[in-house]
Amino acid sequence: MTSPKLFLLVLVAMIAFAGNSVLTRLALRATSIDATSFTTIRIISGALILFLISRAAGTAKSGGGNIVSALALCAYAVGFSFAYVDLSTGTGALLLFGAVQITMIGSGIWRGERLSWLQVAGVLIAFAGLIGLLLPGISAPSLSGSLLMAIAGIAWGVYSIRGKSVSDPISANARNFLLSVPVVGGFSLVMWQGASLDEAGVIYAIISGGLASGVGYAVWYTALPFMKTSQAASVQLSVPVFAALGGVAFLGEPISARLALTSVAILGGVALVILSRRGVPPLLR
């Protein structure tokens, strides 16, 4: 694959991932749709699009999904939607991204991976950034929303870790989305008294599930085999930035000094972990 084509695919995927944050926040702030209905429509739309994509690729029957991954996907989707009832677009994306990366880094340490001094410094800087973001104050994000987004990030980290070993990620994602449909459907039935729908909210949910999630994942996994692991991890640093810019452009959300400073700490710390050279002596054995 040529470099310009790869760059374009990666750019489309990152914008799609950031678009999930923008669309979810837009729907839950500017329309009357409730978080449960949004989540259910998003999962159903994603399942349909991913199934059609995998069928077109001739892999619809290859399997790869499982109920544990599907439950992790559900936990992510539900936490993500409910968190965006209170959080701004940029703050939510930053918390999500930080939780995902810390979960995946922590998993590596648990499995015996060694960290260099520079990588340990990066982890500490990222944690300090997260603590700084959540400290009480006039610009502090909602505690409940932050906790929900952290849960969503941990769940997505687990989902990503479990998906690293599958041979056909598009088919596995399609199956996991399909397995998630009855779970979120049952959740909607439990929460039916709080259900609220309107045309704009439903459209945002369909776009989030079908395009930002379904097509976004397909594009990302098309580009992934042509990238090094460090490249794949580092380009995802752009997602919270795109999300914050989308919040400014489509929702008129301000970028506070706290968000800007903690973003530098969190993203910079994670970048140190991802991009540190192997020549630095290991600290943790």
C-alpha positions in Angstrom: 0.0 0.0 0.0 1.4 3.4 -1.0 2.1 5.9 1.8 -0.5 8.5 0.6 -3.2 5.9 0.6 -2.2 4.6 4.0 -2.1 8.1 5.4 -5.6 8.8 4.0 -7.0 5.6 5.5 -5.5 6.3 8.9 -6.8 9.9 8.8 -10.3 8.7 8.0 -10.2 6.2 10.8 -9.0 8.7 13.4 -11.6 11.2 12.4 -14.3 8.4 12.5 -13.2 7.5 16.1 -13.3 11.1 17.2 -16.6 11.4 15.4 -18.1 8.9 17.9 -17.4 11.4 20.7 -18.8 14.4 18.8 -22.0 12.5 17.6 -22.7 11.1 21.0 -22.3 14.4 22.8 -24.3 16.2 20.1 -27.1 13.7 20.3 -27.4 13.7 24.1 -27.0 17.5 24.4 -28.9 18.8 21.4 -31.7 16.2 21.0 -34.1 14.5 23.3 -32.8 10.9 22.7 -31.8 9.1 25.9 -28.5 7.4 26.4 -29.9 3.9 26.5 -31.7 4.3 23.2 -28.7 5.9 21.6 -26.5 3.0 22.6 -28.9 0.4 21.4 -29.4 2.1 18.0 -25.6 2.6 17.7 -24.9 -1.1 18.4 -27.6 -2.3 16.0 -26.3 0.0 13.2 -22.7 -1.0 13.8 -23.7 -4.7 13.7 -25.5 -4.3 10.4 -22.8 -2.4 8.6 -20.0 -4.7 9.9 -22.0 -7.8 8.9 -22.5 -6.4 5.4 -18.8 -5.5 5.1 -17.6 -8.9 6.3 -20.2 -10.6 4.0 -18.9 -8.5 1.0 -15.4 -9.6 1.9 -16.5 -13.2 2.1 -15.7 -13.6 5.8 -19.2 -13.4 7.4 -19.1 -17.0 8.5 -15.5 -17.1 9.7 -16.4 -16.3 13.3 -13.9 -14.9 15.8 -16.2 -13.2 18.1 -17.2 -14.4 21.6 -19.6 -13.5 24.4 -16.8 -12.1 26.7 -15.7 -9.6 24.1 -19.3 -8.8 23.3 -19.9 -8.0 27.0 -16.8 -5.8 27.1 -18.1 -4.0 24.0 -21.5 -3.5 25.7 -19.8 -2.1 28.9 -17.9 0.3 26.7 -20.8 1.5 24.7 -23.1 2.0 27.7 -20.5 3.7 29.8 -19.5 5.9 26.8 -23.1 7.1 26.2 -24.0 7.8 29.8 -20.7 9.6 30.4 -21.4 12.0 27.6 -24.6 13.1 29.3 -22.4 15.3 31.5 -18.9 15.5 29.9 -17.7 17.8 27.2 -16.5 16.2 24.0 -12.8 16.8 24.5 -12.8 15.8 28.2 -14.7 12.6 27.5 -12.3 11.6 24.6 -9.3 12.3 26.7 -10.5 10.3 29.7 -11.5 7.4 27.4 -8.2 7.4 25.6 -6.2 7.6 28.9 -8.2 4.7 30.4 -7.8 2.6 27.3 -4.0 3.1 27.1 -3.4 2.7 30.8 -5.4 -0.5 30.7 -3.4 -1.9 27.8 0.0 -0.8 29.3 -1.0 -2.3 32.6 -1.9 -5.5 30.9 1.5 -5.7 29.4 3.2 -5.1 32.7 1.0 -7.8 34.3 2.1 -10.2 31.5 5.8 -9.5 32.4 6.7 -6.8 29.9 9.6 -4.6 31.1 9.4 -0.8 31.2 12.3 1.5 30.8 12.9 4.4 33.1 11.6 6.7 30.4 8.4 4.6 30.0 7.8 4.6 33.8 8.2 8.4 33.8 5.6 8.5 31.0 3.1 6.4 33.0 3.6 8.7 36.0 3.1 11.8 33.9 0.0 10.4 32.3 -1.5 9.5 35.7 -0.6 12.9 37.0 -2.5 14.4 34.1 -5.6 12.3 34.8 -5.5 13.3 38.5 -5.0 17.0 37.5 -8.0 16.8 35.2 -10.2 15.3 37.9 -9.2 17.5 40.8 -12.1 19.5 42.3 -12.5 23.0 40.9 -14.8 25.2 38.8 -13.6 23.5 35.6 -13.5 19.9 36.9 -15.6 17.4 34.9 -18.5 15.6 36.4 -17.3 12.9 38.8 -20.0 10.4 37.8 -19.4 11.1 34.1 -15.7 10.7 34.6 -16.1 7.3 36.4 -18.4 6.1 33.6 -16.0 7.1 30.9 -13.1 5.4 32.8 -15.2 2.2 33.0 -15.8 2.6 29.2 -12.1 3.0 28.6 -11.2 0.0 30.7 -13.8 -2.1 28.9 -12.6 -0.9 25.5 -9.0 -1.7 26.5 -10.1 -5.2 27.5 -11.9 -5.5 24.1 -8.8 -4.4 22.3 -6.5 -6.8 24.1 -8.8 -9.7 23.4 -9.0 -8.7 19.8 -5.3 -8.7 19.2 -5.1 -12.4 18.6 -8.0 -12.8 16.1 -7.1 -13.6 12.5 -9.9 -11.7 10.9 -10.7 -8.6 13.0 -13.5 -7.2 10.8 -15.4 -10.5 11.0 -14.7 -10.7 14.8 -16.0 -7.2 15.3 -19.1 -8.0 13.3 -19.8 -11.0 15.4 -19.2 -9.2 18.6 -21.5 -6.4 17.6 -24.2 -9.0 16.6 -23.8 -10.8 20.0 -24.1 -7.4 21.7 -27.5 -6.6 20.1 -29.6 -8.8 22.5 -27.7 -7.5 25.5 -28.3 -3.8 24.8 -31.8 -4.7 23.6 -32.5 -6.2 27.0 -31.0 -3.2 28.7 -33.3 -1.0 26.7 -36.3 -3.0 27.9 -35.2 -2.6 31.5 -34.8 1.1 31.0 -37.9 1.6 28.8 -39.6 4.1 31.2 -36.8 6.6 30.5 -36.9 6.0 26.7 -37.1 9.1 24.6 -36.6 9.3 20.8 -36.5 12.0 18.2 -35.6 12.0 14.5 -32.3 13.9 14.9 -31.1 11.8 17.8 -31.9 8.5 15.9 -30.0 9.8 12.9 -26.9 10.7 15.0 -27.0 7.2 16.6 -27.2 5.5 13.2 -24.3 7.6 11.9 -22.3 6.9 15.0 -22.9 3.1 14.8 -22.9 2.6 11.0 -20.3 5.1 9.8 -18.1 6.2 12.8 -18.0 2.7 14.3 -18.7 0.2 11.5 -16.9 1.9 8.6 -14.4 3.4 10.9 -13.3 0.0 12.2 -13.2 -1.5 8.7 -11.0 1.3 7.5 -8.7 1.1 10.5 -8.2 -2.7 10.2 -7.5 -2.3 6.5 -4.6 0.0 7.3 -3.4 -1.7 10.5 -1.4 -4.6 8.8 0.8 -2.0 7.0 1.8 -0.2 10.2 4.2 -1.0 13.0 2.7 -1.5 16.4 4.3 1.8 17.7 2.9 3.7 14.7 -0.6 2.3 15.2 -0.5 3.2 18.9 0.9 6.7 18.4 -1.5 7.8 15.7 -4.3 7.2 18.1 -2.9 10.2 20.2 -4.7 12.3 17.6 -8.2 11.1 18.5 -8.8 13.3 21.7 -7.4 16.3 19.7 -9.8 15.7 16.8 -12.7 15.2 19.3 -11.9 18.4 21.2 -11.8 20.4 17.9 -15.1 18.8 16.8 -16.6 19.9 20.1 -15.5 23.4 19.5 -16.7 23.4 15.9 -20.1 21.6 16.3 -21.0 22.3 19.9 -19.3 25.6 20.7 -17.5 24.0 23.6 -14.5 25.9 25.0 -11.1 24.4 25.5 -10.2 25.2 29.1 -6.7 25.8 30.4 -7.1 22.7 32.6 -8.1 20.5 29.6 -5.2 21.9 27.5 -2.6 21.3 30.2 -3.8 17.9 31.3 -4.1 16.8 27.6 -0.4 17.6 27.2 0.5 15.6 30.3 -1.7 12.6 29.5 -1.0 12.4 25.8 2.7 13.2 26.3 3.1 10.6 29.0 1.5 7.9 26.8 3.6 9.0 23.9 6.7 8.4 26.0 5.6 4.9 26.8 4.8 4.1 23.2 7.7 5.7 21.5 10.6 5.2 24.0 13.6 3.6 22.4 14.4 0.1 23.2 18.0 1.1 24.2 16.9 2.6 27.5 17.8 0.2 30.3 14.7 -1.6 31.7 13.5 -0.7 35.2 10.8 -3.4 35.8 11.8 -7.0 35.4 
